[in-house]
């Protein structure tokens, strides 16, 4: 999934979603997600969905 798809699923703008992710930068960097990464690896998608209670199901 992309960051914009997750932002849509969460019901927020891409800008707001990016600000949410800044608080979790260390964990996301360890999963291979950089600041400009758009396509997220599955492990990062699971982490973000669990952390922000996003249902993509």
Jmol script that loads the backbone (N, CA, C; Angstrom):
load data "model"
ATOM      1  N   UNK A   1       0.839  -1.183   0.000  1.00  0.00           N
ATOM      2  CA  UNK A   1       0.000   0.000   0.000  1.00  0.00           C
ATOM      3  C   UNK A   1       0.883   1.245   0.000  1.00  0.00           C
ATOM      4  N   UNK A   2       0.300   2.326  -0.432  1.00  0.00           N
ATOM      5  CA  UNK A   2       1.019   3.589  -0.411  1.00  0.00           C
ATOM      6  C   UNK A   2       0.586   4.405   0.802  1.00  0.00           C
ATOM      7  N   UNK A   3       1.364   5.415   1.110  1.00  0.00           N
ATOM      8  CA  UNK A   3       1.009   6.298   2.220  1.00  0.00           C
ATOM      9  C   UNK A   3      -0.324   6.989   1.958  1.00  0.00           C
ATOM     10  N   UNK A   4      -0.564   7.393   0.725  1.00  0.00           N
ATOM     11  CA  UNK A   4      -1.821   8.087   0.421  1.00  0.00           C
ATOM     12  C   UNK A   4      -3.023   7.155   0.556  1.00  0.00           C
ATOM     13  N   UNK A   5      -2.864   5.883   0.206  1.00  0.00           N
ATOM     14  CA  UNK A   5      -3.955   4.917   0.386  1.00  0.00           C
ATOM     15  C   UNK A   5      -4.261   4.725   1.870  1.00  0.00           C
ATOM     16  N   UNK A   6      -3.227   4.657   2.689  1.00  0.00           N
ATOM     17  CA  UNK A   6      -3.449   4.525   4.132  1.00  0.00           C
ATOM     18  C   UNK A   6      -4.073   5.791   4.713  1.00  0.00           C
ATOM     19  N   UNK A   7      -3.665   6.952   4.223  1.00  0.00           N
ATOM     20  CA  UNK A   7      -4.258   8.210   4.677  1.00  0.00           C
ATOM     21  C   UNK A   7      -5.744   8.233   4.342  1.00  0.00           C
ATOM     22  N   UNK A   8      -6.111   7.802   3.137  1.00  0.00           N
ATOM     23  CA  UNK A   8      -7.519   7.728   2.745  1.00  0.00           C
ATOM     24  C   UNK A   8      -8.288   6.771   3.656  1.00  0.00           C
ATOM     25  N   UNK A   9      -7.687   5.623   3.948  1.00  0.00           N
ATOM     26  CA  UNK A   9      -8.337   4.639   4.826  1.00  0.00           C
ATOM     27  C   UNK A   9      -8.528   5.188   6.229  1.00  0.00           C
ATOM     28  N   UNK A  10      -7.605   6.059   6.667  1.00  0.00           N
ATOM     29  CA  UNK A  10      -7.707   6.660   7.998  1.00  0.00           C
ATOM     30  C   UNK A  10      -8.641   7.870   8.003  1.00  0.00           C
ATOM     31  N   UNK A  11      -8.975   8.368   6.816  1.00  0.00           N
ATOM     32  CA  UNK A  11      -9.866   9.512   6.721  1.00  0.00           C
ATOM     33  C   UNK A  11      -9.187  10.844   6.982  1.00  0.00           C
ATOM     34  N   UNK A  12      -7.900  10.926   6.683  1.00  0.00           N
ATOM     35  CA  UNK A  12      -7.150  12.168   6.886  1.00  0.00           C
ATOM     36  C   UNK A  12      -6.395  12.517   5.606  1.00  0.00           C
ATOM     37  N   UNK A  13      -5.908  13.743   5.544  1.00  0.00           N
ATOM     38  CA  UNK A  13      -5.129  14.165   4.385  1.00  0.00           C
ATOM     39  C   UNK A  13      -3.739  13.521   4.428  1.00  0.00           C
ATOM     40  N   UNK A  14      -3.089  13.524   3.283  1.00  0.00           N
ATOM     41  CA  UNK A  14      -1.725  12.979   3.221  1.00  0.00           C
ATOM     42  C   UNK A  14      -0.781  13.771   4.115  1.00  0.00           C
ATOM     43  N   UNK A  15      -0.989  15.075   4.187  1.00  0.00           N
ATOM     44  CA  UNK A  15      -0.142  15.932   5.030  1.00  0.00           C
ATOM     45  C   UNK A  15      -0.298  15.553   6.511  1.00  0.00           C
ATOM     46  N   UNK A  16      -1.531  15.384   6.957  1.00  0.00           N
ATOM     47  CA  UNK A  16      -1.777  14.986   8.351  1.00  0.00           C
ATOM     48  C   UNK A  16      -1.181  13.612   8.629  1.00  0.00           C
ATOM     49  N   UNK A  17      -1.349  12.701   7.697  1.00  0.00           N
ATOM     50  CA  UNK A  17      -0.819  11.348   7.868  1.00  0.00           C
ATOM     51  C   UNK A  17       0.697  11.367   8.005  1.00  0.00           C
ATOM     52  N   UNK A  18       1.353  12.196   7.200  1.00  0.00           N
ATOM     53  CA  UNK A  18       2.811  12.325   7.286  1.00  0.00           C
ATOM     54  C   UNK A  18       3.229  12.853   8.650  1.00  0.00           C
ATOM     55  N   UNK A  19       2.473  13.798   9.192  1.00  0.00           N
ATOM     56  CA  UNK A  19       2.790  14.314  10.533  1.00  0.00           C
ATOM     57  C   UNK A  19       2.613  13.226  11.579  1.00  0.00           C
ATOM     58  N   UNK A  20       1.591  12.385  11.439  1.00  0.00           N
ATOM     59  CA  UNK A  20       1.399  11.269  12.368  1.00  0.00           C
ATOM     60  C   UNK A  20       2.618  10.350  12.348  1.00  0.00           C
ATOM     61  N   UNK A  21       3.124  10.079  11.157  1.00  0.00           N
ATOM     62  CA  UNK A  21       4.240   9.137  11.022  1.00  0.00           C
ATOM     63  C   UNK A  21       5.539   9.667  11.612  1.00  0.00           C
ATOM     64  N   UNK A  22       5.695  10.971  11.684  1.00  0.00           N
ATOM     65  CA  UNK A  22       6.934  11.548  12.217  1.00  0.00           C
ATOM     66  C   UNK A  22       7.210  11.081  13.644  1.00  0.00           C
ATOM     67  N   UNK A  23       6.181  10.872  14.429  1.00  0.00           N
ATOM     68  CA  UNK A  23       6.365  10.422  15.806  1.00  0.00           C
ATOM     69  C   UNK A  23       6.883   8.986  15.875  1.00  0.00           C
ATOM     70  N   UNK A  24       6.789   8.258  14.763  1.00  0.00           N
ATOM     71  CA  UNK A  24       7.195   6.853  14.723  1.00  0.00           C
ATOM     72  C   UNK A  24       8.343   6.637  13.741  1.00  0.00           C
ATOM     73  N   UNK A  25       9.088   7.691  13.465  1.00  0.00           N
ATOM     74  CA  UNK A  25      10.157   7.654  12.469  1.00  0.00           C
ATOM     75  C   UNK A  25      11.191   6.569  12.758  1.00  0.00           C
ATOM     76  N   UNK A  26      11.586   6.415  14.010  1.00  0.00           N
ATOM     77  CA  UNK A  26      12.631   5.440  14.349  1.00  0.00           C
ATOM     78  C   UNK A  26      12.187   4.014  14.003  1.00  0.00           C
ATOM     79  N   UNK A  27      10.964   3.656  14.380  1.00  0.00           N
ATOM     80  CA  UNK A  27      10.463   2.313  14.087  1.00  0.00           C
ATOM     81  C   UNK A  27      10.307   2.101  12.585  1.00  0.00           C
ATOM     82  N   UNK A  28       9.805   3.110  11.878  1.00  0.00           N
ATOM     83  CA  UNK A  28       9.592   2.978  10.439  1.00  0.00           C
ATOM     84  C   UNK A  28      10.914   2.912   9.675  1.00  0.00           C
ATOM     85  N   UNK A  29      11.900   3.671  10.123  1.00  0.00           N
ATOM     86  CA  UNK A  29      13.218   3.625   9.484  1.00  0.00           C
ATOM     87  C   UNK A  29      13.814   2.226   9.610  1.00  0.00           C
ATOM     88  N   UNK A  30      13.621   1.591  10.749  1.00  0.00           N
ATOM     89  CA  UNK A  30      14.116   0.229  10.955  1.00  0.00           C
ATOM     90  C   UNK A  30      13.442  -0.764  10.006  1.00  0.00           C
ATOM     91  N   UNK A  31      12.234  -0.418   9.527  1.00  0.00           N
ATOM     92  CA  UNK A  31      11.500  -1.275   8.587  1.00  0.00           C
ATOM     93  C   UNK A  31      11.782  -0.904   7.134  1.00  0.00           C
ATOM     94  N   UNK A  32      12.668   0.057   6.918  1.00  0.00           N
ATOM     95  CA  UNK A  32      13.033   0.440   5.571  1.00  0.00           C
ATOM     96  C   UNK A  32      12.198   1.555   4.973  1.00  0.00           C
ATOM     97  N   UNK A  33      11.483   2.285   5.819  1.00  0.00           N
ATOM     98  CA  UNK A  33      10.634   3.376   5.341  1.00  0.00           C
ATOM     99  C   UNK A  33      11.344   4.701   5.596  1.00  0.00           C
ATOM    100  N   UNK A  34      11.630   5.421   4.517  1.00  0.00           N
ATOM    101  CA  UNK A  34      12.236   6.737   4.622  1.00  0.00           C
ATOM    102  C   UNK A  34      11.173   7.819   4.522  1.00  0.00           C
ATOM    103  N   UNK A  35      11.580   9.050   4.655  1.00  0.00           N
ATOM    104  CA  UNK A  35      10.644  10.160   4.602  1.00  0.00           C
ATOM    105  C   UNK A  35       9.937  10.306   3.272  1.00  0.00           C
ATOM    106  N   UNK A  36      10.609   9.926   2.195  1.00  0.00           N
ATOM    107  CA  UNK A  36      10.018  10.075   0.863  1.00  0.00           C
ATOM    108  C   UNK A  36       9.494   8.762   0.294  1.00  0.00           C
ATOM    109  N   UNK A  37       9.548   7.704   1.069  1.00  0.00           N
ATOM    110  CA  UNK A  37       9.036   6.414   0.623  1.00  0.00           C
ATOM    111  C   UNK A  37       7.526   6.502   0.438  1.00  0.00           C
ATOM    112  N   UNK A  38       7.042   6.081  -0.703  1.00  0.00           N
ATOM    113  CA  UNK A  38       5.602   6.113  -0.955  1.00  0.00           C
ATOM    114  C   UNK A  38       4.980   4.717  -0.840  1.00  0.00           C
ATOM    115  N   UNK A  39       5.621   3.728  -1.461  1.00  0.00           N
ATOM    116  CA  UNK A  39       5.126   2.364  -1.412  1.00  0.00           C
ATOM    117  C   UNK A  39       5.710   1.684  -0.177  1.00  0.00           C
ATOM    118  N   UNK A  40       4.843   1.312   0.744  1.00  0.00           N
ATOM    119  CA  UNK A  40       5.286   0.783   2.033  1.00  0.00           C
ATOM    120  C   UNK A  40       5.393  -0.737   2.004  1.00  0.00           C
ATOM    121  N   UNK A  41       6.413  -1.285   2.667  1.00  0.00           N
ATOM    122  CA  UNK A  41       6.516  -2.745   2.774  1.00  0.00           C
ATOM    123  C   UNK A  41       5.397  -3.273   3.688  1.00  0.00           C
ATOM    124  N   UNK A  42       4.995  -4.518   3.476  1.00  0.00           N
ATOM    125  CA  UNK A  42       3.889  -5.088   4.263  1.00  0.00           C
ATOM    126  C   UNK A  42       4.075  -4.956   5.779  1.00  0.00           C
ATOM    127  N   UNK A  43       5.291  -5.154   6.258  1.00  0.00           N
ATOM    128  CA  UNK A  43       5.549  -5.056   7.699  1.00  0.00           C
ATOM    129  C   UNK A  43       5.224  -3.656   8.223  1.00  0.00           C
ATOM    130  N   UNK A  44       5.554  -2.630   7.444  1.00  0.00           N
ATOM    131  CA  UNK A  44       5.272  -1.248   7.835  1.00  0.00           C
ATOM    132  C   UNK A  44       3.774  -0.969   7.796  1.00  0.00           C
ATOM    133  N   UNK A  45       3.079  -1.525   6.801  1.00  0.00           N
ATOM    134  CA  UNK A  45       1.623  -1.332   6.706  1.00  0.00           C
ATOM    135  C   UNK A  45       0.937  -1.926   7.937  1.00  0.00           C
ATOM    136  N   UNK A  46       1.346  -3.110   8.322  1.00  0.00           N
ATOM    137  CA  UNK A  46       0.766  -3.761   9.507  1.00  0.00           C
ATOM    138  C   UNK A  46       1.032  -2.925  10.754  1.00  0.00           C
ATOM    139  N   UNK A  47       2.263  -2.453  10.905  1.00  0.00           N
ATOM    140  CA  UNK A  47       2.623  -1.627  12.058  1.00  0.00           C
ATOM    141  C   UNK A  47       1.766  -0.359  12.111  1.00  0.00           C
ATOM    142  N   UNK A  48       1.637   0.331  10.981  1.00  0.00           N
ATOM    143  CA  UNK A  48       0.870   1.583  10.930  1.00  0.00           C
ATOM    144  C   UNK A  48      -0.601   1.325  11.213  1.00  0.00           C
ATOM    145  N   UNK A  49      -1.152   0.278  10.617  1.00  0.00           N
ATOM    146  CA  UNK A  49      -2.578  -0.040  10.842  1.00  0.00           C
ATOM    147  C   UNK A  49      -2.840  -0.390  12.303  1.00  0.00           C
ATOM    148  N   UNK A  50      -1.949  -1.144  12.900  1.00  0.00           N
ATOM    149  CA  UNK A  50      -2.103  -1.479  14.319  1.00  0.00           C
ATOM    150  C   UNK A  50      -1.945  -0.253  15.215  1.00  0.00           C
ATOM    151  N   UNK A  51      -0.982   0.600  14.912  1.00  0.00           N
ATOM    152  CA  UNK A  51      -0.695   1.753  15.728  1.00  0.00           C
ATOM    153  C   UNK A  51      -1.824   2.788  15.679  1.00  0.00           C
ATOM    154  N   UNK A  52      -2.375   3.024  14.485  1.00  0.00           N
ATOM    155  CA  UNK A  52      -3.379   4.069  14.317  1.00  0.00           C
ATOM    156  C   UNK A  52      -4.806   3.517  14.156  1.00  0.00           C
ATOM    157  N   UNK A  53      -4.980   2.225  14.411  1.00  0.00           N
ATOM    158  CA  UNK A  53      -6.306   1.571  14.334  1.00  0.00           C
ATOM    159  C   UNK A  53      -6.977   1.837  12.997  1.00  0.00           C
ATOM    160  N   UNK A  54      -6.258   1.550  11.920  1.00  0.00           N
ATOM    161  CA  UNK A  54      -6.784   1.723  10.571  1.00  0.00           C
ATOM    162  C   UNK A  54      -7.223   0.365  10.059  1.00  0.00           C
ATOM    163  N   UNK A  55      -8.471   0.279   9.608  1.00  0.00           N
ATOM    164  CA  UNK A  55      -9.007  -0.966   9.067  1.00  0.00           C
ATOM    165  C   UNK A  55      -8.952  -0.895   7.544  1.00  0.00           C
ATOM    166  N   UNK A  56      -8.073  -1.671   6.941  1.00  0.00           N
ATOM    167  CA  UNK A  56      -7.946  -1.673   5.497  1.00  0.00           C
ATOM    168  C   UNK A  56      -8.593  -2.921   4.892  1.00  0.00           C
ATOM    169  N   UNK A  57      -9.175  -3.720   5.737  1.00  0.00           N
ATOM    170  CA  UNK A  57      -9.702  -5.000   5.446  1.00  0.00           C
ATOM    171  C   UNK A  57     -10.653  -5.227   4.413  1.00  0.00           C
TER     172      UNK A  57
END
end "model"
wireframe off; spacefill off
backbone 0.3
color backbone group
